[in-house]
Amino acid sequence: MEALGLTYDEVVHKIPFRNLLVMQRDKIHPLTGVKVNKTTGKEMAERRRRNKRNSKE
């Protein structure tokens, strides 16, 4: 209830239980680990070519 920022009245009387479960599941969680940067297809192909060259040596 506190994590979703809801009042007791909203939880008990206004919002259906199924909706509360979905809201809890969809709650934003803090990020951990390394940020993943988006790459283009060109960059991925270039990286693959470089890796193939390095593995042959």
N, CA, C and O atoms as CSV, one atom per row, in Angstrom:
chain,resi,resn,atom,element,x,y,z
A,1,MET,N,N,0.821,-1.179,0.000
A,1,MET,CA,C,0.000,0.000,0.000
A,1,MET,C,C,0.880,1.262,0.000
A,1,MET,O,O,0.675,2.167,-0.809
A,2,GLU,N,N,1.846,1.310,0.904
A,2,GLU,CA,C,2.724,2.478,0.978
A,2,GLU,C,C,3.604,2.578,-0.264
A,2,GLU,O,O,3.850,3.673,-0.771
A,3,ALA,N,N,4.080,1.429,-0.752
A,3,ALA,CA,C,4.973,1.424,-1.904
A,3,ALA,C,C,4.283,1.959,-3.154
A,3,ALA,O,O,4.927,2.555,-4.017
A,4,LEU,N,N,2.967,1.745,-3.249
A,4,LEU,CA,C,2.229,2.219,-4.411
A,4,LEU,C,C,1.672,3.623,-4.214
A,4,LEU,O,O,1.136,4.217,-5.150
A,5,GLY,N,N,1.795,4.158,-2.999
A,5,GLY,CA,C,1.311,5.504,-2.722
A,5,GLY,C,C,-0.205,5.595,-2.667
A,5,GLY,O,O,-0.785,6.592,-3.096
A,6,LEU,N,N,-0.860,4.542,-2.135
A,6,LEU,CA,C,-2.314,4.503,-2.070
A,6,LEU,C,C,-2.802,4.670,-0.639
A,6,LEU,O,O,-2.096,4.352,0.318
A,7,THR,N,N,-4.012,5.173,-0.514
A,7,THR,CA,C,-4.613,5.302,0.815
A,7,THR,C,C,-5.331,4.003,1.168
A,7,THR,O,O,-5.580,3.162,0.304
A,8,TYR,N,N,-5.655,3.854,2.437
A,8,TYR,CA,C,-6.374,2.667,2.912
A,8,TYR,C,C,-7.729,2.566,2.218
A,8,TYR,O,O,-8.136,1.479,1.809
A,9,ASP,N,N,-8.427,3.690,2.083
A,9,ASP,CA,C,-9.747,3.705,1.455
A,9,ASP,C,C,-9.671,3.233,0.006
A,9,ASP,O,O,-10.530,2.472,-0.439
A,10,GLU,N,N,-8.658,3.672,-0.730
A,10,GLU,CA,C,-8.494,3.243,-2.118
A,10,GLU,C,C,-8.255,1.747,-2.198
A,10,GLU,O,O,-8.823,1.069,-3.054
A,11,VAL,N,N,-7.423,1.232,-1.317
A,11,VAL,CA,C,-7.077,-0.188,-1.343
A,11,VAL,C,C,-8.269,-1.054,-0.965
A,11,VAL,O,O,-8.520,-2.075,-1.606
A,12,VAL,N,N,-9.003,-0.663,0.062
A,12,VAL,CA,C,-10.088,-1.497,0.581
A,12,VAL,C,C,-11.381,-1.337,-0.210
A,12,VAL,O,O,-12.075,-2.325,-0.453
A,13,HIS,N,N,-11.719,-0.116,-0.615
A,13,HIS,CA,C,-13.044,0.126,-1.173
A,13,HIS,C,C,-13.082,0.449,-2.666
A,13,HIS,O,O,-14.069,0.125,-3.327
A,14,LYS,N,N,-12.058,1.064,-3.208
A,14,LYS,CA,C,-12.160,1.588,-4.573
A,14,LYS,C,C,-11.484,0.728,-5.642
A,14,LYS,O,O,-12.053,0.522,-6.714
A,15,ILE,N,N,-10.295,0.231,-5.370
A,15,ILE,CA,C,-9.523,-0.478,-6.393
A,15,ILE,C,C,-9.711,-1.984,-6.221
A,15,ILE,O,O,-9.474,-2.511,-5.134
A,16,PRO,N,N,-10.139,-2.691,-7.287
A,16,PRO,CA,C,-10.293,-4.153,-7.204
A,16,PRO,C,C,-8.958,-4.845,-6.914
A,16,PRO,O,O,-7.897,-4.355,-7.303
A,17,PHE,N,N,-9.023,-5.983,-6.230
A,17,PHE,CA,C,-7.836,-6.716,-5.804
A,17,PHE,C,C,-6.938,-7.079,-6.988
A,17,PHE,O,O,-5.718,-6.940,-6.908
A,18,ARG,N,N,-7.538,-7.542,-8.083
A,18,ARG,CA,C,-6.731,-7.916,-9.262
A,18,ARG,C,C,-5.929,-6.730,-9.781
A,18,ARG,O,O,-4.771,-6.875,-10.172
A,19,ASN,N,N,-6.556,-5.550,-9.781
A,19,ASN,CA,C,-5.840,-4.352,-10.234
A,19,ASN,C,C,-4.680,-4.037,-9.302
A,19,ASN,O,O,-3.620,-3.611,-9.758
A,20,LEU,N,N,-4.866,-4.240,-8.003
A,20,LEU,CA,C,-3.784,-4.000,-7.043
A,20,LEU,C,C,-2.603,-4.926,-7.316
A,20,LEU,O,O,-1.448,-4.505,-7.243
A,21,LEU,N,N,-2.895,-6.191,-7.632
A,21,LEU,CA,C,-1.818,-7.139,-7.935
A,21,LEU,C,C,-1.039,-6.703,-9.170
A,21,LEU,O,O,0.190,-6.770,-9.189
A,22,VAL,N,N,-1.752,-6.258,-10.196
A,22,VAL,CA,C,-1.091,-5.800,-11.424
A,22,VAL,C,C,-0.264,-4.558,-11.141
A,22,VAL,O,O,0.859,-4.427,-11.627
A,23,MET,N,N,-0.827,-3.638,-10.348
A,23,MET,CA,C,-0.101,-2.414,-10.020
A,23,MET,C,C,1.183,-2.732,-9.258
A,23,MET,O,O,2.221,-2.113,-9.491
A,24,GLN,N,N,1.105,-3.693,-8.354
A,24,GLN,CA,C,2.286,-4.061,-7.570
A,24,GLN,C,C,3.340,-4.699,-8.466
A,24,GLN,O,O,4.532,-4.430,-8.315
A,25,ARG,N,N,2.909,-5.533,-9.387
A,25,ARG,CA,C,3.840,-6.219,-10.285
A,25,ARG,C,C,4.501,-5.221,-11.235
A,25,ARG,O,O,5.680,-5.360,-11.558
A,26,ASP,N,N,3.739,-4.209,-11.685
A,26,ASP,CA,C,4.247,-3.231,-12.650
A,26,ASP,C,C,4.999,-2.083,-11.995
A,26,ASP,O,O,5.481,-1.188,-12.689
A,27,LYS,N,N,5.106,-2.094,-10.675
A,27,LYS,CA,C,5.780,-1.014,-9.962
A,27,LYS,C,C,7.227,-0.901,-10.450
A,27,LYS,O,O,7.891,-1.912,-10.680
A,28,ILE,N,N,7.701,0.315,-10.603
A,28,ILE,CA,C,9.062,0.545,-11.079
A,28,ILE,C,C,10.046,0.118,-9.988
A,28,ILE,O,O,9.925,0.528,-8.834
A,29,HIS,N,N,11.000,-0.696,-10.362
A,29,HIS,CA,C,12.016,-1.183,-9.436
A,29,HIS,C,C,13.325,-0.448,-9.701
A,29,HIS,O,O,13.605,-0.075,-10.840
A,30,PRO,N,N,14.120,-0.239,-8.673
A,30,PRO,CA,C,15.411,0.427,-8.889
A,30,PRO,C,C,16.328,-0.422,-9.762
A,30,PRO,O,O,16.338,-1.650,-9.668
A,31,LEU,N,N,17.084,0.242,-10.600
A,31,LEU,CA,C,18.004,-0.450,-11.497
A,31,LEU,C,C,19.272,-0.859,-10.765
A,31,LEU,O,O,19.757,-0.145,-9.888
A,32,THR,N,N,19.796,-2.006,-11.134
A,32,THR,CA,C,21.082,-2.452,-10.607
A,32,THR,C,C,21.905,-2.966,-11.772
A,32,THR,O,O,21.356,-3.361,-12.800
A,33,GLY,N,N,23.198,-2.964,-11.618
A,33,GLY,CA,C,24.064,-3.503,-12.650
A,33,GLY,C,C,24.531,-2.456,-13.634
A,33,GLY,O,O,24.527,-1.261,-13.339
A,34,VAL,N,N,24.932,-2.914,-14.805
A,34,VAL,CA,C,25.517,-2.057,-15.826
A,34,VAL,C,C,24.426,-1.601,-16.791
A,34,VAL,O,O,23.563,-2.386,-17.184
A,35,LYS,N,N,24.473,-0.332,-17.164
A,35,LYS,CA,C,23.512,0.203,-18.122
A,35,LYS,C,C,23.809,-0.367,-19.501
A,35,LYS,O,O,24.964,-0.404,-19.925
A,36,VAL,N,N,22.773,-0.810,-20.199
A,36,VAL,CA,C,22.926,-1.364,-21.536
A,36,VAL,C,C,22.658,-0.249,-22.537
A,36,VAL,O,O,21.597,0.375,-22.525
A,37,ASN,N,N,23.637,-0.012,-23.402
A,37,ASN,CA,C,23.487,1.016,-24.436
A,37,ASN,C,C,22.944,0.376,-25.700
A,37,ASN,O,O,23.336,-0.732,-26.067
A,38,LYS,N,N,22.034,1.089,-26.366
A,38,LYS,CA,C,21.491,0.578,-27.622
A,38,LYS,C,C,22.541,0.707,-28.707
A,38,LYS,O,O,23.280,1.690,-28.760
A,39,THR,N,N,22.599,-0.296,-29.572
A,39,THR,CA,C,23.531,-0.263,-30.687
A,39,THR,C,C,22.775,-0.509,-31.978
A,39,THR,O,O,21.699,-1.108,-31.975
A,40,THR,N,N,23.328,-0.055,-33.057
A,40,THR,CA,C,22.709,-0.268,-34.363
A,40,THR,C,C,23.198,-1.590,-34.947
A,40,THR,O,O,24.162,-2.184,-34.463
A,41,GLY,N,N,22.529,-2.026,-35.974
A,41,GLY,CA,C,22.929,-3.255,-36.657
A,41,GLY,C,C,24.314,-3.140,-37.258
A,41,GLY,O,O,25.075,-4.107,-37.274
A,42,LYS,N,N,24.644,-1.945,-37.759
A,42,LYS,CA,C,25.969,-1.720,-38.345
A,42,LYS,C,C,27.060,-1.923,-37.292
A,42,LYS,O,O,28.073,-2.574,-37.545
A,43,GLU,N,N,26.831,-1.349,-36.101
A,43,GLU,CA,C,27.824,-1.478,-35.030
A,43,GLU,C,C,27.994,-2.934,-34.611
A,43,GLU,O,O,29.109,-3.384,-34.350
A,44,MET,N,N,26.876,-3.674,-34.548
A,44,MET,CA,C,26.962,-5.081,-34.158
A,44,MET,C,C,27.730,-5.887,-35.204
A,44,MET,O,O,28.549,-6.735,-34.849
A,45,ALA,N,N,27.478,-5.635,-36.480
A,45,ALA,CA,C,28.187,-6.347,-37.547
A,45,ALA,C,C,29.671,-6.015,-37.524
A,45,ALA,O,O,30.511,-6.895,-37.716
A,46,GLU,N,N,29.992,-4.762,-37.290
A,46,GLU,CA,C,31.397,-4.355,-37.224
A,46,GLU,C,C,32.106,-5.046,-36.058
A,46,GLU,O,O,33.239,-5.506,-36.202
A,47,ARG,N,N,31.447,-5.116,-34.922
A,47,ARG,CA,C,32.032,-5.777,-33.749
A,47,ARG,C,C,32.247,-7.270,-34.029
A,47,ARG,O,O,33.256,-7.842,-33.618
A,48,ARG,N,N,31.286,-7.899,-34.734
A,48,ARG,CA,C,31.433,-9.319,-35.067
A,48,ARG,C,C,32.626,-9.545,-35.985
A,48,ARG,O,O,33.389,-10.494,-35.799
A,49,ARG,N,N,32.787,-8.664,-36.985
A,49,ARG,CA,C,33.923,-8.785,-37.902
A,49,ARG,C,C,35.245,-8.647,-37.157
A,49,ARG,O,O,36.185,-9.404,-37.401
A,50,ARG,N,N,35.314,-7.664,-36.238
A,50,ARG,CA,C,36.530,-7.471,-35.455
A,50,ARG,C,C,36.832,-8.696,-34.597
A,50,ARG,O,O,37.985,-9.114,-34.494
A,51,ASN,N,N,35.807,-9.268,-33.986
A,51,ASN,CA,C,36.006,-10.450,-33.144
A,51,ASN,C,C,36.484,-11.644,-33.959
A,51,ASN,O,O,37.323,-12.413,-33.489
A,52,LYS,N,N,35.961,-11.814,-35.179
A,52,LYS,CA,C,36.399,-12.917,-36.036
A,52,LYS,C,C,37.863,-12.752,-36.408
A,52,LYS,O,O,38.619,-13.724,-36.397
A,53,ARG,N,N,38.276,-11.517,-36.739
A,53,ARG,CA,C,39.667,-11.244,-37.093
A,53,ARG,C,C,40.586,-11.546,-35.918
A,53,ARG,O,O,41.640,-12.158,-36.092
A,54,ASN,N,N,40.191,-11.121,-34.725
A,54,ASN,CA,C,41.027,-11.306,-33.528
A,54,ASN,C,C,41.110,-12.772,-33.125
A,54,ASN,O,O,42.137,-13.201,-32.599
A,55,SER,N,N,40.062,-13.546,-33.356
A,55,SER,CA,C,40.082,-14.946,-32.949
A,55,SER,C,C,40.947,-15.801,-33.892
A,55,SER,O,O,41.448,-16.850,-33.488
A,56,LYS,N,N,41.121,-15.358,-35.138
A,56,LYS,CA,C,41.955,-16.112,-36.098
A,56,LYS,C,C,43.437,-15.940,-35.801
A,56,LYS,O,O,44.243,-16.808,-36.138
A,57,GLU,N,N,43.797,-14.839,-35.181
A,57,GLU,CA,C,45.226,-14.567,-34.920
A,57,GLU,C,C,45.752,-15.345,-33.758
A,57,GLU,O,O,46.929,-15.225,-33.417
